[in-house]
Amino acid sequence: MKKTRVALVGCGKVGGLHCKAVAQIPEAEFIAVCDADSSRASKFAIEHKAQAFTTVEEMILKAKPDVLLIATPPPFASPTNCCCFKCRCSCACRKAHGGIH
């Protein structure tokens, strides 16, 4: 069975929680992370055995995820959502008051 390829935008505290959740799903494979801070992205990628990127566009085009988890504050999530739609990648992000949409 082919695993679902998962990528993450935002390598902070919330991103770490998303990674732990993905690790619990046998059908999912964590493949890439993206953060504007390249050192934070690299450190996070090493820790979670994934590729590191500093732009969402590059990550989507090179890593080719099936799903993109967005763990950035709400003002930064909208441009990322638009990128997902252009690249035909499913995405999930937190609403400003919590939860997933």
MITI-471089 format. One record per atom (N, C-alpha, C): residue in one letter; x, y, z; residue number from 0; atom name. Coordinates in Angstrom, 3 decimals, padded with zeros to 6 digits, always signed. Example, Ala and Ser with C-alpha at 12.3 -4.5 7.8 and 13.67 -1.06 7.14 Angstrom:
<residuo: A | east: +013.190 | north: -005.690 | up: +007.800 | num: 0 | atomo: N>
<residuo: A | east: +012.300 | north: -004.500 | up: +007.800 | num: 0 | atomo: CA>
<residuo: A | east: +013.200 | north: -003.300 | up: +007.800 | num: 0 | atomo: C>
<residuo: S | east: +012.850 | north: -002.250 | up: +007.080 | num: 1 | atomo: N>
<residuo: S | east: +013.670 | north: -001.060 | up: +007.140 | num: 1 | atomo: CA>
<residuo: S | east: +012.900 | north: +000.030 | up: +007.870 | num: 1 | atomo: C>
//
This chain:
<residuo: M | east: +000.825 | north: -001.168 | up: +000.000 | num: 0 | atomo: N>
<residuo: M | east: +000.000 | north: +000.000 | up: +000.000 | num: 0 | atomo: CA>
<residuo: M | east: +000.884 | north: +001.252 | up: +000.000 | num: 0 | atomo: C>
<residuo: K | east: +000.578 | north: +002.187 | up: -000.876 | num: 1 | atomo: N>
<residuo: K | east: +001.327 | north: +003.436 | up: -000.971 | num: 1 | atomo: CA>
<residuo: K | east: +000.968 | north: +004.349 | up: +000.203 | num: 1 | atomo: C>
<residuo: K | east: +001.993 | north: +004.893 | up: +000.861 | num: 2 | atomo: N>
<residuo: K | east: +001.754 | north: +005.790 | up: +001.989 | num: 2 | atomo: CA>
<residuo: K | east: +001.427 | north: +007.196 | up: +001.505 | num: 2 | atomo: C>
<residuo: T | east: +000.637 | north: +007.918 | up: +002.287 | num: 3 | atomo: N>
<residuo: T | east: +000.330 | north: +009.310 | up: +002.009 | num: 3 | atomo: CA>
<residuo: T | east: +001.533 | north: +010.146 | up: +002.398 | num: 3 | atomo: C>
<residuo: R | east: +002.024 | north: +010.949 | up: +001.453 | num: 4 | atomo: N>
<residuo: R | east: +003.215 | north: +011.777 | up: +001.654 | num: 4 | atomo: CA>
<residuo: R | east: +002.798 | north: +013.099 | up: +002.291 | num: 4 | atomo: C>
<residuo: V | east: +003.309 | north: +013.364 | up: +003.497 | num: 5 | atomo: N>
<residuo: V | east: +002.902 | north: +014.531 | up: +004.277 | num: 5 | atomo: CA>
<residuo: V | east: +004.069 | north: +015.507 | up: +004.425 | num: 5 | atomo: C>
<residuo: A | east: +003.762 | north: +016.807 | up: +004.205 | num: 6 | atomo: N>
<residuo: A | east: +004.745 | north: +017.872 | up: +004.414 | num: 6 | atomo: CA>
<residuo: A | east: +004.168 | north: +018.872 | up: +005.411 | num: 6 | atomo: C>
<residuo: L | east: +005.044 | north: +019.656 | up: +006.018 | num: 7 | atomo: N>
<residuo: L | east: +004.657 | north: +020.586 | up: +007.074 | num: 7 | atomo: CA>
<residuo: L | east: +005.228 | north: +021.972 | up: +006.820 | num: 7 | atomo: C>
<residuo: V | east: +004.394 | north: +023.000 | up: +007.029 | num: 8 | atomo: N>
<residuo: V | east: +004.855 | north: +024.387 | up: +006.978 | num: 8 | atomo: CA>
<residuo: V | east: +004.781 | north: +024.938 | up: +008.395 | num: 8 | atomo: C>
<residuo: G | east: +005.914 | north: +025.395 | up: +008.908 | num: 9 | atomo: N>
<residuo: G | east: +005.968 | north: +025.947 | up: +010.256 | num: 9 | atomo: CA>
<residuo: G | east: +006.625 | north: +024.974 | up: +011.211 | num: 9 | atomo: C>
<residuo: C | east: +007.866 | north: +025.236 | up: +011.571 | num: 10 | atomo: N>
<residuo: C | east: +008.642 | north: +024.316 | up: +012.397 | num: 10 | atomo: CA>
<residuo: C | east: +008.728 | north: +024.779 | up: +013.849 | num: 10 | atomo: C>
<residuo: G | east: +007.644 | north: +025.277 | up: +014.368 | num: 11 | atomo: N>
<residuo: G | east: +007.601 | north: +025.692 | up: +015.765 | num: 11 | atomo: CA>
<residuo: G | east: +006.918 | north: +024.656 | up: +016.632 | num: 11 | atomo: C>
<residuo: K | east: +006.383 | north: +025.117 | up: +017.746 | num: 12 | atomo: N>
<residuo: K | east: +005.741 | north: +024.229 | up: +018.714 | num: 12 | atomo: CA>
<residuo: K | east: +004.566 | north: +023.464 | up: +018.099 | num: 12 | atomo: C>
<residuo: V | east: +003.708 | north: +024.164 | up: +017.367 | num: 13 | atomo: N>
<residuo: V | east: +002.540 | north: +023.512 | up: +016.753 | num: 13 | atomo: CA>
<residuo: V | east: +002.985 | north: +022.513 | up: +015.690 | num: 13 | atomo: C>
<residuo: G | east: +004.026 | north: +022.864 | up: +014.934 | num: 14 | atomo: N>
<residuo: G | east: +004.563 | north: +021.940 | up: +013.943 | num: 14 | atomo: CA>
<residuo: G | east: +005.031 | north: +020.642 | up: +014.572 | num: 14 | atomo: C>
<residuo: G | east: +005.652 | north: +020.743 | up: +015.740 | num: 15 | atomo: N>
<residuo: G | east: +006.086 | north: +019.545 | up: +016.458 | num: 15 | atomo: CA>
<residuo: G | east: +004.917 | north: +018.655 | up: +016.851 | num: 15 | atomo: C>
<residuo: L | east: +003.818 | north: +019.278 | up: +017.238 | num: 16 | atomo: N>
<residuo: L | east: +002.617 | north: +018.504 | up: +017.585 | num: 16 | atomo: CA>
<residuo: L | east: +002.067 | north: +017.782 | up: +016.362 | num: 16 | atomo: C>
<residuo: H | east: +002.081 | north: +018.458 | up: +015.214 | num: 17 | atomo: N>
<residuo: H | east: +001.622 | north: +017.819 | up: +013.968 | num: 17 | atomo: CA>
<residuo: H | east: +002.502 | north: +016.622 | up: +013.628 | num: 17 | atomo: C>
<residuo: C | east: +003.811 | north: +016.768 | up: +013.793 | num: 18 | atomo: N>
<residuo: C | east: +004.735 | north: +015.665 | up: +013.488 | num: 18 | atomo: CA>
<residuo: C | east: +004.467 | north: +014.449 | up: +014.364 | num: 18 | atomo: C>
<residuo: K | east: +004.225 | north: +014.685 | up: +015.639 | num: 19 | atomo: N>
<residuo: K | east: +003.914 | north: +013.569 | up: +016.544 | num: 19 | atomo: CA>
<residuo: K | east: +002.632 | north: +012.868 | up: +016.115 | num: 19 | atomo: C>
<residuo: A | east: +001.648 | north: +013.647 | up: +015.675 | num: 20 | atomo: N>
<residuo: A | east: +000.375 | north: +013.054 | up: +015.224 | num: 20 | atomo: CA>
<residuo: A | east: +000.586 | north: +012.220 | up: +013.964 | num: 20 | atomo: C>
<residuo: V | east: +001.346 | north: +012.751 | up: +013.014 | num: 21 | atomo: N>
<residuo: V | east: +001.601 | north: +012.016 | up: +011.763 | num: 21 | atomo: CA>
<residuo: V | east: +002.358 | north: +010.721 | up: +012.049 | num: 21 | atomo: C>
<residuo: A | east: +003.263 | north: +010.752 | up: +012.995 | num: 22 | atomo: N>
<residuo: A | east: +004.041 | north: +009.557 | up: +013.343 | num: 22 | atomo: CA>
<residuo: A | east: +003.156 | north: +008.420 | up: +013.847 | num: 22 | atomo: C>
<residuo: Q | east: +001.982 | north: +008.741 | up: +014.333 | num: 23 | atomo: N>
<residuo: Q | east: +001.050 | north: +007.727 | up: +014.847 | num: 23 | atomo: CA>
<residuo: Q | east: +000.185 | north: +007.095 | up: +013.751 | num: 23 | atomo: C>
<residuo: I | east: +000.298 | north: +007.596 | up: +012.526 | num: 24 | atomo: N>
<residuo: I | east: -000.530 | north: +007.101 | up: +011.421 | num: 24 | atomo: CA>
<residuo: I | east: +000.318 | north: +006.207 | up: +010.523 | num: 24 | atomo: C>
<residuo: P | east: +000.092 | north: +004.901 | up: +010.552 | num: 25 | atomo: N>
<residuo: P | east: +000.933 | north: +003.986 | up: +009.769 | num: 25 | atomo: CA>
<residuo: P | east: +000.858 | north: +004.226 | up: +008.262 | num: 25 | atomo: C>
<residuo: E | east: -000.251 | north: +004.778 | up: +007.799 | num: 26 | atomo: N>
<residuo: E | east: -000.431 | north: +005.007 | up: +006.358 | num: 26 | atomo: CA>
<residuo: E | east: +000.208 | north: +006.306 | up: +005.888 | num: 26 | atomo: C>
<residuo: A | east: +000.801 | north: +007.071 | up: +006.799 | num: 27 | atomo: N>
<residuo: A | east: +001.398 | north: +008.367 | up: +006.456 | num: 27 | atomo: CA>
<residuo: A | east: +002.918 | north: +008.319 | up: +006.516 | num: 27 | atomo: C>
<residuo: E | east: +003.528 | north: +009.091 | up: +005.639 | num: 28 | atomo: N>
<residuo: E | east: +004.986 | north: +009.195 | up: +005.574 | num: 28 | atomo: CA>
<residuo: E | east: +005.342 | north: +010.681 | up: +005.618 | num: 28 | atomo: C>
<residuo: F | east: +006.078 | north: +011.115 | up: +006.637 | num: 29 | atomo: N>
<residuo: F | east: +006.481 | north: +012.502 | up: +006.796 | num: 29 | atomo: CA>
<residuo: F | east: +007.700 | north: +012.737 | up: +005.915 | num: 29 | atomo: C>
<residuo: I | east: +007.592 | north: +013.656 | up: +004.922 | num: 30 | atomo: N>
<residuo: I | east: +008.665 | north: +013.785 | up: +003.934 | num: 30 | atomo: CA>
<residuo: I | east: +009.392 | north: +015.127 | up: +003.900 | num: 30 | atomo: C>
<residuo: A | east: +008.734 | north: +016.220 | up: +004.313 | num: 31 | atomo: N>
<residuo: A | east: +009.360 | north: +017.533 | up: +004.158 | num: 31 | atomo: CA>
<residuo: A | east: +008.826 | north: +018.546 | up: +005.158 | num: 31 | atomo: C>
<residuo: V | east: +009.677 | north: +019.538 | up: +005.471 | num: 32 | atomo: N>
<residuo: V | east: +009.281 | north: +020.642 | up: +006.342 | num: 32 | atomo: CA>
<residuo: V | east: +009.713 | north: +021.955 | up: +005.698 | num: 32 | atomo: C>
<residuo: C | east: +009.006 | north: +023.021 | up: +006.052 | num: 33 | atomo: N>
<residuo: C | east: +009.325 | north: +024.330 | up: +005.525 | num: 33 | atomo: CA>
<residuo: C | east: +009.203 | north: +025.368 | up: +006.636 | num: 33 | atomo: C>
<residuo: D | east: +010.207 | north: +026.243 | up: +006.717 | num: 34 | atomo: N>
<residuo: D | east: +010.164 | north: +027.353 | up: +007.660 | num: 34 | atomo: CA>
<residuo: D | east: +011.001 | north: +028.477 | up: +007.059 | num: 34 | atomo: C>
<residuo: A | east: +010.591 | north: +029.723 | up: +007.279 | num: 35 | atomo: N>
<residuo: A | east: +011.342 | north: +030.868 | up: +006.760 | num: 35 | atomo: CA>
<residuo: A | east: +012.747 | north: +030.932 | up: +007.359 | num: 35 | atomo: C>
<residuo: D | east: +012.903 | north: +030.396 | up: +008.558 | num: 36 | atomo: N>
<residuo: D | east: +014.200 | north: +030.338 | up: +009.232 | num: 36 | atomo: CA>
<residuo: D | east: +014.892 | north: +029.038 | up: +008.802 | num: 36 | atomo: C>
<residuo: S | east: +015.895 | north: +029.159 | up: +007.952 | num: 37 | atomo: N>
<residuo: S | east: +016.533 | north: +027.963 | up: +007.384 | num: 37 | atomo: CA>
<residuo: S | east: +017.182 | north: +027.070 | up: +008.436 | num: 37 | atomo: C>
<residuo: S | east: +017.760 | north: +027.651 | up: +009.479 | num: 38 | atomo: N>
<residuo: S | east: +018.382 | north: +026.806 | up: +010.502 | num: 38 | atomo: CA>
<residuo: S | east: +017.324 | north: +026.035 | up: +011.289 | num: 38 | atomo: C>
<residuo: R | east: +016.190 | north: +026.664 | up: +011.532 | num: 39 | atomo: N>
<residuo: R | east: +015.113 | north: +025.963 | up: +012.244 | num: 39 | atomo: CA>
<residuo: R | east: +014.544 | north: +024.849 | up: +011.364 | num: 39 | atomo: C>
<residuo: A | east: +014.382 | north: +025.126 | up: +010.068 | num: 40 | atomo: N>
<residuo: A | east: +013.887 | north: +024.097 | up: +009.147 | num: 40 | atomo: CA>
<residuo: A | east: +014.856 | north: +022.916 | up: +009.089 | num: 40 | atomo: C>
<residuo: S | east: +016.144 | north: +023.196 | up: +009.000 | num: 41 | atomo: N>
<residuo: S | east: +017.153 | north: +022.125 | up: +008.928 | num: 41 | atomo: CA>
<residuo: S | east: +017.160 | north: +021.269 | up: +010.185 | num: 41 | atomo: C>
<residuo: K | east: +017.142 | north: +021.920 | up: +011.336 | num: 42 | atomo: N>
<residuo: K | east: +017.141 | north: +021.194 | up: +012.611 | num: 42 | atomo: CA>
<residuo: K | east: +015.893 | north: +020.312 | up: +012.726 | num: 42 | atomo: C>
<residuo: F | east: +014.751 | north: +020.860 | up: +012.374 | num: 43 | atomo: N>
<residuo: F | east: +013.482 | north: +020.133 | up: +012.439 | num: 43 | atomo: CA>
<residuo: F | east: +013.495 | north: +018.945 | up: +011.469 | num: 43 | atomo: C>
<residuo: A | east: +014.027 | north: +019.181 | up: +010.267 | num: 44 | atomo: N>
<residuo: A | east: +014.095 | north: +018.120 | up: +009.252 | num: 44 | atomo: CA>
<residuo: A | east: +014.973 | north: +016.966 | up: +009.711 | num: 44 | atomo: C>
<residuo: I | east: +016.109 | north: +017.266 | up: +010.301 | num: 45 | atomo: N>
<residuo: I | east: +017.004 | north: +016.214 | up: +010.801 | num: 45 | atomo: CA>
<residuo: I | east: +016.300 | north: +015.416 | up: +011.889 | num: 45 | atomo: C>
<residuo: E | east: +015.656 | north: +016.122 | up: +012.797 | num: 46 | atomo: N>
<residuo: E | east: +014.957 | north: +015.471 | up: +013.907 | num: 46 | atomo: CA>
<residuo: E | east: +013.840 | north: +014.546 | up: +013.438 | num: 46 | atomo: C>
<residuo: H | east: +013.177 | north: +014.924 | up: +012.337 | num: 47 | atomo: N>
<residuo: H | east: +012.021 | north: +014.152 | up: +011.868 | num: 47 | atomo: CA>
<residuo: H | east: +012.288 | north: +013.392 | up: +010.563 | num: 47 | atomo: C>
<residuo: K | east: +013.561 | north: +013.313 | up: +010.186 | num: 48 | atomo: N>
<residuo: K | east: +013.973 | north: +012.550 | up: +008.992 | num: 48 | atomo: CA>
<residuo: K | east: +013.206 | north: +012.972 | up: +007.743 | num: 48 | atomo: C>
<residuo: A | east: +013.267 | north: +014.267 | up: +007.458 | num: 49 | atomo: N>
<residuo: A | east: +012.562 | north: +014.832 | up: +006.308 | num: 49 | atomo: CA>
<residuo: A | east: +013.490 | north: +015.806 | up: +005.582 | num: 49 | atomo: C>
<residuo: Q | east: +013.066 | north: +016.299 | up: +004.423 | num: 50 | atomo: N>
<residuo: Q | east: +013.799 | north: +017.315 | up: +003.691 | num: 50 | atomo: CA>
<residuo: Q | east: +013.430 | north: +018.691 | up: +004.246 | num: 50 | atomo: C>
<residuo: A | east: +014.367 | north: +019.637 | up: +004.225 | num: 51 | atomo: N>
<residuo: A | east: +014.111 | north: +020.999 | up: +004.700 | num: 51 | atomo: CA>
<residuo: A | east: +014.017 | north: +021.974 | up: +003.531 | num: 51 | atomo: C>
<residuo: F | east: +013.081 | north: +022.906 | up: +003.637 | num: 52 | atomo: N>
<residuo: F | east: +012.892 | north: +023.950 | up: +002.631 | num: 52 | atomo: CA>
<residuo: F | east: +012.603 | north: +025.270 | up: +003.333 | num: 52 | atomo: C>
<residuo: T | east: +012.822 | north: +026.380 | up: +002.610 | num: 53 | atomo: N>
<residuo: T | east: +012.494 | north: +027.697 | up: +003.169 | num: 53 | atomo: CA>
<residuo: T | east: +011.345 | north: +028.370 | up: +002.412 | num: 53 | atomo: C>
<residuo: T | east: +010.910 | north: +027.783 | up: +001.304 | num: 54 | atomo: N>
<residuo: T | east: +009.730 | north: +028.306 | up: +000.609 | num: 54 | atomo: CA>
<residuo: T | east: +008.745 | north: +027.175 | up: +000.352 | num: 54 | atomo: C>
<residuo: V | east: +007.482 | north: +027.496 | up: +000.501 | num: 55 | atomo: N>
<residuo: V | east: +006.427 | north: +026.500 | up: +000.311 | num: 55 | atomo: CA>
<residuo: V | east: +006.386 | north: +026.036 | up: -001.142 | num: 55 | atomo: C>
<residuo: E | east: +006.519 | north: +026.976 | up: -002.057 | num: 56 | atomo: N>
<residuo: E | east: +006.461 | north: +026.623 | up: -003.480 | num: 56 | atomo: CA>
<residuo: E | east: +007.515 | north: +025.590 | up: -003.849 | num: 56 | atomo: C>
<residuo: E | east: +008.745 | north: +025.836 | up: -003.412 | num: 57 | atomo: N>
<residuo: E | east: +009.832 | north: +024.892 | up: -003.712 | num: 57 | atomo: CA>
<residuo: E | east: +009.565 | north: +023.531 | up: -003.072 | num: 57 | atomo: C>
<residuo: M | east: +009.095 | north: +023.542 | up: -001.833 | num: 58 | atomo: N>
<residuo: M | east: +008.825 | north: +022.283 | up: -001.142 | num: 58 | atomo: CA>
<residuo: M | east: +007.765 | north: +021.476 | up: -001.885 | num: 58 | atomo: C>
<residuo: I | east: +006.696 | north: +022.116 | up: -002.280 | num: 59 | atomo: N>
<residuo: I | east: +005.622 | north: +021.393 | up: -002.972 | num: 59 | atomo: CA>
<residuo: I | east: +006.111 | north: +020.857 | up: -004.310 | num: 59 | atomo: C>
<residuo: L | east: +006.849 | north: +021.676 | up: -005.054 | num: 60 | atomo: N>
<residuo: L | east: +007.314 | north: +021.249 | up: -006.373 | num: 60 | atomo: CA>
<residuo: L | east: +008.365 | north: +020.144 | up: -006.303 | num: 60 | atomo: C>
<residuo: K | east: +009.268 | north: +020.203 | up: -005.324 | num: 61 | atomo: N>
<residuo: K | east: +010.339 | north: +019.207 | up: -005.240 | num: 61 | atomo: CA>
<residuo: K | east: +009.962 | north: +017.968 | up: -004.443 | num: 61 | atomo: C>
<residuo: A | east: +009.282 | north: +018.136 | up: -003.316 | num: 62 | atomo: N>
<residuo: A | east: +008.944 | north: +016.991 | up: -002.467 | num: 62 | atomo: CA>
<residuo: A | east: +007.663 | north: +016.287 | up: -002.920 | num: 62 | atomo: C>
<residuo: K | east: +006.797 | north: +017.012 | up: -003.610 | num: 63 | atomo: N>
<residuo: K | east: +005.535 | north: +016.475 | up: -004.129 | num: 63 | atomo: CA>
<residuo: K | east: +004.680 | north: +015.775 | up: -003.059 | num: 63 | atomo: C>
<residuo: P | east: +004.325 | north: +016.520 | up: -001.995 | num: 64 | atomo: N>
<residuo: P | east: +003.497 | north: +015.904 | up: -000.943 | num: 64 | atomo: CA>
<residuo: P | east: +002.059 | north: +015.676 | up: -001.411 | num: 64 | atomo: C>
<residuo: D | east: +001.399 | north: +014.719 | up: -000.800 | num: 65 | atomo: N>
<residuo: D | east: -000.028 | north: +014.511 | up: -001.033 | num: 65 | atomo: CA>
<residuo: D | east: -000.843 | north: +015.452 | up: -000.149 | num: 65 | atomo: C>
<residuo: V | east: -000.301 | north: +015.717 | up: +001.039 | num: 66 | atomo: N>
<residuo: V | east: -000.976 | north: +016.550 | up: +002.029 | num: 66 | atomo: CA>
<residuo: V | east: +000.018 | north: +017.540 | up: +002.613 | num: 66 | atomo: C>
<residuo: L | east: -000.451 | north: +018.760 | up: +002.826 | num: 67 | atomo: N>
<residuo: L | east: +000.369 | north: +019.783 | up: +003.446 | num: 67 | atomo: CA>
<residuo: L | east: -000.296 | north: +020.235 | up: +004.738 | num: 67 | atomo: C>
<residuo: L | east: +000.418 | north: +020.103 | up: +005.847 | num: 68 | atomo: N>
<residuo: L | east: -000.072 | north: +020.581 | up: +007.135 | num: 68 | atomo: CA>
<residuo: L | east: +000.495 | north: +021.970 | up: +007.369 | num: 68 | atomo: C>
<residuo: I | east: -000.368 | north: +022.917 | up: +007.684 | num: 69 | atomo: N>
<residuo: I | east: +000.062 | north: +024.292 | up: +007.880 | num: 69 | atomo: CA>
<residuo: I | east: +000.002 | north: +024.615 | up: +009.362 | num: 69 | atomo: C>
<residuo: A | east: +001.166 | north: +024.871 | up: +009.946 | num: 70 | atomo: N>
<residuo: A | east: +001.274 | north: +025.146 | up: +011.380 | num: 70 | atomo: CA>
<residuo: A | east: +001.863 | north: +026.533 | up: +011.610 | num: 70 | atomo: C>
<residuo: T | east: +001.365 | north: +027.498 | up: +010.841 | num: 71 | atomo: N>
<residuo: T | east: +001.804 | north: +028.882 | up: +010.985 | num: 71 | atomo: CA>
<residuo: T | east: +000.657 | north: +029.704 | up: +011.543 | num: 71 | atomo: C>
<residuo: P | east: +000.939 | north: +030.874 | up: +012.098 | num: 72 | atomo: N>
<residuo: P | east: -000.139 | north: +031.736 | up: +012.582 | num: 72 | atomo: CA>
<residuo: P | east: -001.086 | north: +032.108 | up: +011.436 | num: 72 | atomo: C>
<residuo: P | east: -002.358 | north: +032.355 | up: +011.730 | num: 73 | atomo: N>
<residuo: P | east: -003.364 | north: +032.629 | up: +010.694 | num: 73 | atomo: CA>
<residuo: P | east: -002.968 | north: +033.650 | up: +009.618 | num: 73 | atomo: C>
<residuo: P | east: -002.314 | north: +034.768 | up: +009.922 | num: 74 | atomo: N>
<residuo: P | east: -001.996 | north: +035.698 | up: +008.834 | num: 74 | atomo: CA>
<residuo: P | east: -001.084 | north: +035.102 | up: +007.759 | num: 74 | atomo: C>
<residuo: F | east: -000.289 | north: +034.096 | up: +008.126 | num: 75 | atomo: N>
<residuo: F | east: +000.642 | north: +033.497 | up: +007.177 | num: 75 | atomo: CA>
<residuo: F | east: +000.060 | north: +032.279 | up: +006.469 | num: 75 | atomo: C>
<residuo: A | east: -001.065 | north: +031.778 | up: +006.925 | num: 76 | atomo: N>
<residuo: A | east: -001.639 | north: +030.553 | up: +006.361 | num: 76 | atomo: CA>
<residuo: A | east: -002.306 | north: +030.783 | up: +005.019 | num: 76 | atomo: C>
<residuo: S | east: -002.950 | north: +031.922 | up: +004.793 | num: 77 | atomo: N>
<residuo: S | east: -003.697 | north: +032.152 | up: +003.547 | num: 77 | atomo: CA>
<residuo: S | east: -002.842 | north: +032.043 | up: +002.290 | num: 77 | atomo: C>
<residuo: P | east: -001.669 | north: +032.682 | up: +002.215 | num: 78 | atomo: N>
<residuo: P | east: -000.847 | north: +032.511 | up: +001.007 | num: 78 | atomo: CA>
<residuo: P | east: -000.436 | north: +031.064 | up: +000.791 | num: 78 | atomo: C>
<residuo: T | east: -000.207 | north: +030.343 | up: +001.865 | num: 79 | atomo: N>
<residuo: T | east: +000.164 | north: +028.931 | up: +001.760 | num: 79 | atomo: CA>
<residuo: T | east: -000.989 | north: +028.123 | up: +001.199 | num: 79 | atomo: C>
<residuo: N | east: -002.208 | north: +028.409 | up: +001.642 | num: 80 | atomo: N>
<residuo: N | east: -003.384 | north: +027.721 | up: +001.107 | num: 80 | atomo: CA>
<residuo: N | east: -003.495 | north: +027.926 | up: -000.390 | num: 80 | atomo: C>
<residuo: C | east: -003.272 | north: +029.162 | up: -000.851 | num: 81 | atomo: N>
<residuo: C | east: -003.353 | north: +029.456 | up: -002.285 | num: 81 | atomo: CA>
<residuo: C | east: -002.338 | north: +028.633 | up: -003.061 | num: 81 | atomo: C>
<residuo: C | east: -001.137 | north: +028.500 | up: -002.523 | num: 82 | atomo: N>
<residuo: C | east: -000.092 | north: +027.706 | up: -003.164 | num: 82 | atomo: CA>
<residuo: C | east: -000.531 | north: +026.246 | up: -003.276 | num: 82 | atomo: C>
<residuo: C | east: -001.179 | north: +025.732 | up: -002.242 | num: 83 | atomo: N>
<residuo: C | east: -001.659 | north: +024.349 | up: -002.255 | num: 83 | atomo: CA>
<residuo: C | east: -002.654 | north: +024.135 | up: -003.386 | num: 83 | atomo: C>
<residuo: F | east: -003.565 | north: +025.066 | up: -003.542 | num: 84 | atomo: N>
<residuo: F | east: -004.577 | north: +024.927 | up: -004.579 | num: 84 | atomo: CA>
<residuo: F | east: -003.948 | north: +024.952 | up: -005.965 | num: 84 | atomo: C>
<residuo: K | east: -002.976 | north: +025.821 | up: -006.178 | num: 85 | atomo: N>
<residuo: K | east: -002.299 | north: +025.901 | up: -007.471 | num: 85 | atomo: CA>
<residuo: K | east: -001.584 | north: +024.597 | up: -007.792 | num: 85 | atomo: C>
<residuo: C | east: -000.991 | north: +023.985 | up: -006.781 | num: 86 | atomo: N>
<residuo: C | east: -000.202 | north: +022.762 | up: -006.984 | num: 86 | atomo: CA>
<residuo: C | east: -001.023 | north: +021.492 | up: -006.790 | num: 86 | atomo: C>
<residuo: R | east: -002.321 | north: +021.640 | up: -006.547 | num: 87 | atomo: N>
<residuo: R | east: -003.235 | north: +020.507 | up: -006.351 | num: 87 | atomo: CA>
<residuo: R | east: -002.803 | north: +019.609 | up: -005.200 | num: 87 | atomo: C>
<residuo: C | east: -002.478 | north: +020.232 | up: -004.098 | num: 88 | atomo: N>
<residuo: C | east: -002.075 | north: +019.520 | up: -002.893 | num: 88 | atomo: CA>
<residuo: C | east: -003.137 | north: +019.761 | up: -001.827 | num: 88 | atomo: C>
<residuo: S | east: -003.572 | north: +018.730 | up: -001.143 | num: 89 | atomo: N>
<residuo: S | east: -004.527 | north: +018.898 | up: -000.047 | num: 89 | atomo: CA>
<residuo: S | east: -003.834 | north: +019.583 | up: +001.115 | num: 89 | atomo: C>
<residuo: C | east: -004.568 | north: +020.423 | up: +001.846 | num: 90 | atomo: N>
<residuo: C | east: -003.930 | north: +021.074 | up: +002.982 | num: 90 | atomo: CA>
<residuo: C | east: -004.866 | north: +021.117 | up: +004.184 | num: 90 | atomo: C>
<residuo: A | east: -004.256 | north: +021.211 | up: +005.351 | num: 91 | atomo: N>
<residuo: A | east: -004.997 | north: +021.342 | up: +006.605 | num: 91 | atomo: CA>
<residuo: A | east: -004.266 | north: +022.390 | up: +007.449 | num: 91 | atomo: C>
<residuo: C | east: -005.044 | north: +023.311 | up: +008.015 | num: 92 | atomo: N>
<residuo: C | east: -004.424 | north: +024.314 | up: +008.867 | num: 92 | atomo: CA>
<residuo: C | east: -005.335 | north: +024.623 | up: +010.044 | num: 92 | atomo: C>
<residuo: R | east: -004.759 | north: +025.235 | up: +011.076 | num: 93 | atomo: N>
<residuo: R | east: -005.520 | north: +025.593 | up: +012.275 | num: 93 | atomo: CA>
<residuo: R | east: -006.321 | north: +026.858 | up: +012.019 | num: 93 | atomo: C>
<residuo: K | east: -007.540 | north: +026.904 | up: +012.519 | num: 94 | atomo: N>
<residuo: K | east: -008.316 | north: +028.138 | up: +012.510 | num: 94 | atomo: CA>
<residuo: K | east: -007.758 | north: +029.033 | up: +013.604 | num: 94 | atomo: C>
<residuo: A | east: -008.068 | north: +030.327 | up: +013.527 | num: 95 | atomo: N>
<residuo: A | east: -007.551 | north: +031.274 | up: +014.519 | num: 95 | atomo: CA>
<residuo: A | east: -007.960 | north: +030.887 | up: +015.932 | num: 95 | atomo: C>
<residuo: H | east: -009.138 | north: +030.282 | up: +016.097 | num: 96 | atomo: N>
<residuo: H | east: -009.612 | north: +029.898 | up: +017.432 | num: 96 | atomo: CA>
<residuo: H | east: -009.348 | north: +028.432 | up: +017.754 | num: 96 | atomo: C>
<residuo: G | east: -008.534 | north: +027.773 | up: +016.949 | num: 97 | atomo: N>
<residuo: G | east: -008.216 | north: +026.365 | up: +017.180 | num: 97 | atomo: CA>
<residuo: G | east: -008.982 | north: +025.477 | up: +016.215 | num: 97 | atomo: C>
<residuo: G | east: -008.653 | north: +024.217 | up: +016.204 | num: 98 | atomo: N>
<residuo: G | east: -009.312 | north: +023.278 | up: +015.305 | num: 98 | atomo: CA>
<residuo: G | east: -008.647 | north: +023.236 | up: +013.942 | num: 98 | atomo: C>
<residuo: I | east: -009.170 | north: +022.405 | up: +013.077 | num: 99 | atomo: N>
<residuo: I | east: -008.616 | north: +022.230 | up: +011.733 | num: 99 | atomo: CA>
<residuo: I | east: -009.683 | north: +022.608 | up: +010.713 | num: 99 | atomo: C>
<residuo: H | east: -009.255 | north: +023.214 | up: +009.621 | num: 100 | atomo: N>
<residuo: H | east: -010.193 | north: +023.491 | up: +008.518 | num: 100 | atomo: CA>
<residuo: H | east: -009.502 | north: +023.297 | up: +007.198 | num: 100 | atomo: C>
//
